[in-house]
Amino acid sequence: MYIDFILNQFKENENLDGLIWRNKRYSYKSMLENYDSWKRRIINEGIPRGSVVALDADFSPTSVALLLALIESNCIIALLSKAVRDMKDEFCEIAEAEYVISLNKNDEVSFIQSGKIAQHELLTSLRELNHPGVILFSSGSTGKSKAAVHDFVPLLNKFKVKRHAKRTMAFLLFDHIGGLNTMFYTFSNGGCLVTVDERSPENVCLAIEDYHVQILPTSPTFINLLILSEAYKNRNLESLELVTYGTEVMPETTLKKFHTLFPKVRLLQTYGLSEVGILRSKSKSSDSLWVKVGGEEYQTRVIDGMLEIKAKSAMLGYLNAPSPLTEDGWFMTNDAVLVDGEYMKILGRKSEIINVGGEKVYPAEVESVVQLMEGVEEVAVSSETNPITGQMIKASVKLSTNESLSEFRKRLYLFCRDKLPSYKIPQKLVIVTNWLHNDRFKKMRKG
C-alpha cells in the first residue's frame, strides 16, 4: 500500500537493471519476484504485522526485498549495519526488537525471535496508526547514539514526486538516512543502484567505470581519500555527472582540489539528519560551501547562529533521550551557520566548537589548512584543556612522511603562521598511524 509507487516502477521497468551487486545485474523484474518471495517468507516465519524488527544488512538483492516486504507488513524496522556491529545487542535492546534478521556476506538470512514485547509509547503509537516505521541510530560521534523513530509514511511521500532516472552508487550505508534516501530516490525513478563490497577509492572508481555511474553520494572524508589515492587516474570516470557530499563539514581546500581535478563534475552539498531526513539543496556553485536548503517538506530558521528545521518528515522522537524539538515543533540541529540571503554556510557542530581564550575555533577551518601540507594524509582537530586559555587546539595527524614530531611541529608552524591567526594554529600535535575516520567515512575527532 505505502510502497505501491515503487512497486509500479519495478513493473514498468521490468527489463531494466535495478541493482548491481557483486558484479551481477538484477533486473526490476527479478527484484519484484524477490520482493514477492520475501513477503511470503515473512508470513511463513510467523512475523506478525506491526512487529519491531532489527534488520542488520548492507545493500543487496535480499536486503532491498526484505526492507520493502517489512514496510508492506507495517513493521517498525531498526536498521543496523557493519558500522554498528559492536553495538548490535545494545541497539536491539534500545529498539525493543521482537525479531532480529541478519544477512551475512553471502546474502544468507537468519531469523531470531527475541522474546521481547515492544512497549515504548512511540512504537505503540505507530501500531495504532497501522503505519510502518523506521528506527535510525545516530553515529554517536559527539556523544551517546540516539535512536530516532520515524513514521515511514511521510518519509516515503517525498519520493512520489517523479524526478530523474540515474545510475547511482550506494555508498552511504544501509542504516544511514542518506543511504535510505539514495535507495528510495533511485528505485522510485527507475534508476539503477550500484553497490560495492569495499568502499575504497579503488573499488568505487572501478564500479563507476564498469557500470557508468552518474551520481556518487559520499562524504568529504572519502573525497579527500580519493584525491590522495589517485585511483581516479587509472579509470575512466567520464560517466560521473554529480558528486553529493554531506554527513560532516567539507574543508574548503578539499572542495577546491576536487573541483580542479574534475571540472565537469557538479558538486552538490547536501544536508540531512537522522531526525528530519534529507533536505533538498542547491550549492551556490561547485566550488562553494554556500548552500540553500529546504524544499516542499521543510522550513528553516537560524536562532542565535544555530540552524533549526521544521519538517513534515521529522522523527516522532527518541527512544532513549528527551525530545530535541522546540514547543512549536522545530528541531534544534546544533549546527552553527552563517547566513547570506537565501544561502548558508555550515561551520560545524556546537559541541565541537573550541574556545581559545574567548575566540571560537571550528575544527574544519583548521583541518582545511593543515590538509594542504605536503605529506599530510588526514588530520582531525579537537580541543585540549589549557590552564591559561581554557582550551587549545589539538591536531591528530596521519603522515606519509617519516618526520619526527619535532620536525613536523616546526614545519606546521611555518606553514600555518601566514594562513591562520596564532590562536588557531595547533599547539598540541599527535602523529597517528591509523586513519582518523570510521566505517561511515566520517571524521573522528574525539576518542
C-alpha positions in Angstrom: 0.0 0.0 0.0 2.6 2.6 1.1 5.2 1.4 -1.4 2.9 0.9 -4.4 4.5 3.8 -6.3 7.9 2.0 -6.0 6.5 -1.4 -7.0 4.8 0.2 -10.0 8.3 1.4 -11.1 9.5 -2.2 -10.7 6.7 -3.3 -13.1 7.1 -0.5 -15.6 10.9 -1.0 -15.9 11.0 -4.8 -15.6 13.6 -5.3 -18.3 16.0 -2.6 -17.0 18.8 -3.0 -14.4 17.6 -2.0 -11.0 20.5 -3.2 -8.9 24.2 -4.2 -9.4 25.5 -6.4 -6.7 28.7 -8.4 -6.7 29.2 -7.6 -10.4 25.8 -9.2 -11.2 22.9 -7.3 -12.8 19.4 -7.7 -11.3 16.5 -6.5 -13.4 13.5 -4.8 -11.9 11.5 -8.0 -12.8 13.8 -10.2 -10.7 13.7 -7.6 -7.8 9.9 -7.7 -7.9 9.9 -11.5 -7.8 12.3 -11.4 -4.9 10.1 -9.0 -3.0 7.0 -11.2 -3.5 9.0 -14.2 -2.3 10.1 -12.4 0.9 6.7 -11.1 1.6 5.5 -14.7 1.7 8.6 -15.7 3.8 7.8 -13.1 6.5 4.4 -14.6 6.9 5.8 -18.2 7.0 8.4 -17.1 9.6 5.4 -16.0 11.8 6.4 -12.3 12.0 3.1 -10.5 12.7 2.2 -7.2 11.0 3.4 -4.3 13.1 6.3 -6.2 14.7 9.5 -4.4 15.7 12.3 -6.0 13.6 16.0 -5.3 13.7 17.5 -5.7 10.2 21.3 -6.0 10.1 22.4 -5.7 6.5 24.1 -3.8 3.7 22.6 -3.1 0.3 21.9 -6.4 -1.5 19.1 -8.1 -3.5 17.8 -9.7 -0.3 18.1 -6.7 2.0 16.2 -4.5 -0.5 13.5 -7.1 -0.9 13.2 -7.7 2.8 13.1 -4.0 3.7 10.3 -3.4 1.2 8.4 -6.5 2.4 8.7 -5.4 6.1 7.4 -1.9 5.2 4.4 -3.5 3.4 3.8 -5.5 6.6 3.7 -2.3 8.6 6.7 -3.4 10.6 8.9 -1.0 12.6 12.4 -1.6 11.3 15.5 -0.9 13.3 18.3 -0.6 10.7 21.8 -1.8 11.5 25.0 -2.3 9.5 28.6 -3.3 9.9 29.4 0.2 11.2 27.5 -0.5 14.5 28.1 -4.3 14.7 29.9 -3.9 18.1 26.8 -2.2 19.5 24.2 -4.6 17.8 23.0 -6.1 21.1 22.7 -2.7 22.8 20.8 -1.2 19.8 18.4 -4.2 19.6 17.7 -3.7 23.3 17.0 0.0 22.9 14.8 -0.7 19.9 12.9 -3.3 21.8 13.4 -5.5 18.8 11.0 -8.5 18.8 12.7 -10.1 15.8 16.3 -9.9 14.6 17.0 -10.5 10.9 20.7 -10.7 9.9 22.3 -11.1 6.5 25.8 -12.4 6.1 28.3 -11.6 3.4 26.7 -14.2 1.1 23.3 -12.6 1.4 22.0 -15.6 3.5 19.4 -14.8 6.2 19.0 -15.8 9.8 15.9 -15.1 11.8 15.8 -14.8 15.7 12.8 -14.2 17.8 14.0 -12.2 20.9 11.1 -12.9 23.2 10.7 -9.2 23.9 7.4 -7.3 23.6 7.8 -3.7 22.4 6.0 -1.3 24.7 7.6 2.1 24.1 4.9 4.7 23.5 6.4 5.8 20.2 6.3 2.2 18.9 2.8 1.6 20.1 1.6 4.9 18.5 2.8 3.7 15.1 1.0 0.4 15.6 -2.2 2.2 16.4 -1.9 4.2 13.2 -1.1 0.9 11.2 1.9 2.7 9.8 5.3 1.2 9.1 8.2 2.8 10.9 12.0 3.0 11.0 14.5 3.4 13.8 17.7 5.2 12.9 20.7 5.4 15.3 22.9 8.5 15.2 26.6 8.0 14.7 27.4 8.9 18.3 30.4 11.0 17.1 29.5 13.7 19.6 28.1 11.6 22.4 25.9 8.6 23.0 24.0 7.2 20.0 20.3 8.2 19.9 17.5 6.1 18.5 15.3 8.3 16.3 11.8 6.8 15.5 10.2 7.8 12.2 6.8 7.2 10.7 7.8 5.7 7.3 4.8 7.2 5.6 5.9 10.9 5.4 9.5 9.8 4.7 8.3 7.9 1.7 5.8 10.5 0.5 8.5 12.8 -0.9 9.7 10.1 -3.3 6.3 10.1 -5.1 7.4 13.2 -7.0 8.9 12.0 -10.3 12.5 13.0 -10.9 15.4 11.7 -13.0 16.4 8.0 -13.5 20.1 7.8 -12.8 22.7 5.2 -12.2 23.7 5.9 -8.6 26.3 4.5 -6.2 25.1 3.0 -2.9 28.0 4.5 -0.9 26.3 5.7 2.3 25.4 2.7 4.4 22.1 0.8 4.6 21.3 2.1 8.1 22.1 5.8 7.3 19.4 8.3 6.4 21.5 9.2 3.3 21.7 5.6 2.3 18.0 5.2 2.5 17.5 8.4 0.6 19.8 7.2 -2.2 17.9 3.8 -2.5 14.4 5.2 -2.5 15.3 8.1 -4.9 16.9 5.6 -7.3 14.1 3.0 -7.3 11.2 5.5 -7.3 12.6 6.9 -10.6 13.5 3.7 -12.3 17.2 4.2 -11.9 20.0 1.7 -11.1 21.6 1.3 -7.7 25.2 0.2 -8.0 26.8 -1.4 -4.9 30.4 -2.0 -3.9 31.7 -4.6 -1.4 34.5 -2.4 -0.1 34.1 1.3 -0.2 37.7 2.0 -1.1 38.7 4.6 -3.7 39.9 1.9 -6.0 36.7 -0.1 -5.8 34.5 2.9 -6.2 36.4 4.2 -9.3 36.3 0.7 -10.8 32.5 0.5 -10.3 32.0 4.0 -11.8 33.9 2.9 -14.9 32.3 -0.6 -15.2 28.7 0.5 -14.6 28.7 4.1 -15.9 27.7 5.5 -12.5 26.3 9.0 -12.8 25.8 10.0 -9.2 28.1 9.4 -6.2 26.7 10.4 -2.8 29.6 10.4 -0.4 31.4 12.3 2.4 34.2 14.9 2.5 36.4 12.4 4.2 36.1 10.0 1.3 36.6 12.7 -1.3 39.9 13.5 0.4 40.9 9.9 0.4 40.0 9.7 -3.3 42.2 12.6 -4.1 45.1 11.2 -2.0 44.8 7.7 -3.6 44.9 9.0 -7.2 42.8 5.9 -8.0 40.9 8.0 -10.5 44.0 8.2 -12.7 43.6 4.6 -13.8 39.9 4.6 -14.5 37.5 6.2 -17.0 35.1 8.3 -14.8 33.5 10.3 -17.7 30.0 9.0 -16.8 30.2 10.7 -13.4 27.9 13.8 -13.5 27.3 14.6 -9.9 29.0 14.1 -6.5 26.9 14.9 -3.5 28.6 15.4 -0.1 27.3 15.7 3.4 27.5 14.0 6.9 30.2 16.4 8.0 31.7 19.8 7.2 33.6 19.9 3.9 37.1 21.5 4.2 37.3 24.3 1.6 40.7 23.1 0.4 39.4 19.6 -0.3 36.4 21.0 -2.3 38.6 23.2 -4.5 41.1 20.4 -5.1 38.3 18.1 -6.3 36.7 20.8 -8.4 40.1 21.4 -10.1 40.6 17.7 -10.8 37.0 17.1 -12.0 35.8 20.4 -13.5 33.0 18.7 -15.5 31.5 17.0 -12.4 28.9 19.0 -10.5 29.4 19.1 -6.7 26.4 19.5 -4.5 26.4 19.9 -0.8 23.5 18.0 0.9 22.1 18.5 4.3 20.3 15.9 6.3 19.9 14.4 9.8 18.6 11.1 11.1 16.0 13.2 12.9 14.5 15.1 10.0 15.6 13.3 6.8 17.4 14.8 3.8 16.6 18.3 2.7 16.7 19.4 -1.0 19.7 21.6 -1.6 21.4 23.9 -4.1 25.0 24.9 -3.9 25.9 28.4 -5.0 28.5 26.8 -7.2 30.5 23.6 -7.4 33.5 25.1 -5.6 31.4 27.0 -3.0 30.4 25.9 0.5 27.4 28.2 0.5 24.2 26.2 0.1 20.5 26.8 0.0 18.5 24.1 1.8 14.8 23.4 2.2 12.2 22.1 -0.2 8.5 21.5 -0.2 8.6 19.5 3.1 10.9 21.7 5.1 11.2 25.1 6.7 14.5 26.5 8.1 15.4 29.3 10.5 18.5 30.5 12.3 18.3 31.3 16.0 21.5 32.8 17.7 23.6 31.5 14.8 22.2 27.9 15.1 20.1 26.2 12.4 16.7 24.9 13.2 14.4 22.8 10.9 10.7 22.1 10.8 9.9 19.1 8.7 6.8 17.1 7.8 9.0 14.0 7.9 10.6 14.8 11.3 11.0 11.9 13.7 8.4 11.2 16.3 11.1 11.3 19.0 14.0 9.4 20.5 13.6 6.0 22.2 16.5 6.8 24.6 16.6 10.6 25.0 14.3 13.6 25.6 12.8 15.2 22.5 15.0 17.9 21.0 12.0 19.7 19.4 11.0 23.2 20.5 7.5 23.8 21.7 6.5 25.0 18.3 7.9 21.9 16.6 11.4 23.0 15.4 14.3 20.6 15.5 17.5 22.2 17.0 20.3 20.9 14.9 23.1 22.4 17.0 24.8 23.3 13.7 26.4 26.7 13.6 25.8 28.6 10.4 26.5 31.9 8.6 23.7 33.3 6.5 23.9 35.3 3.3 20.4 35.9 1.9 19.0 32.5 0.9 22.3 30.8 1.3 24.0 29.5 4.4 27.5 28.2 5.2 27.7 25.3 7.8 30.5 25.9 10.2 30.2 22.8 12.4 28.5 21.3 15.5 28.2 23.5 18.6 29.6 20.6 20.6 32.8 20.7 18.5 33.5 24.5 18.8 36.8 25.1 20.6 37.0 28.2 22.8 40.6 29.6 22.9 40.6 32.5 25.3 37.2 33.6 24.2 37.8 33.1 20.5 35.7 30.5 18.7 37.5 28.0 16.5 35.7 25.5 14.2 37.8 22.3 13.7 37.1 22.2 9.9 38.7 25.5 9.2 42.0 24.4 10.9 41.8 21.0 9.2 41.3 22.7 5.8 44.7 24.5 6.2 46.7 21.6 7.7 45.5 19.3 5.0 47.2 21.4 2.4 50.6 20.5 3.8 52.7 18.0 1.8 52.7 14.6 3.4 49.5 15.1 5.4 47.1 12.3 4.6 44.5 13.1 7.2 44.0 15.4 10.1 41.5 15.7 12.9 41.3 18.7 15.2 39.8 18.7 18.7 40.3 20.6 21.9 42.7 20.1 24.8 42.4 21.7 28.2 44.8 24.7 28.8 45.2 26.4 32.2 45.6 29.9 30.6 43.2 30.0 27.6 40.8 27.4 28.8 41.2 25.3 25.7 43.8 24.9 23.0 43.9 23.3 19.6 45.0 19.7 19.3 45.7 18.1 15.9 46.0 14.4 15.3 47.8 13.9 12.0 48.4 10.9 9.8 51.6 11.4 7.7 53.0 9.8 4.7 56.5 11.1 5.6 59.0 9.8 8.2 59.3 13.1 10.1 59.7 13.2 13.8 57.2 15.0 15.9 59.5 17.9 16.5 60.4 18.2 12.8 56.7 18.2 11.8 55.8 20.7 14.5 58.3 23.2 13.1 57.1 22.7 9.5 53.5 23.0 10.6 54.1 26.3 12.4 56.0 27.8 9.4 53.2 26.7 7.0 50.3 27.9 9.2 51.6 31.2 10.5 50.5 33.3 7.5 47.3 31.3 6.9 45.8 31.2 10.4 45.6 33.5 13.4 48.1 32.4 16.1 45.3 31.1 18.4 44.1 28.7 15.6 47.5 27.1 15.0 47.6 23.7 16.7 49.5 23.8 20.0 49.4 20.1 20.6 50.3 17.6 17.9 49.9 13.9 17.9 51.2 11.8 15.0 49.0 8.7 14.4 49.3 5.6 12.2 45.6 4.8 11.8 43.1 6.6 9.6 41.0 9.1 11.5 37.6 8.2 10.2 35.0 5.5 10.9 33.3 2.9 8.7 30.9 5.7 7.6 33.8 7.7 6.3 33.1 10.3 8.9 35.9 12.1 10.7 36.5 11.0 14.3 37.7 14.0 16.3 37.3 12.5 19.8 38.4 9.3 21.3 
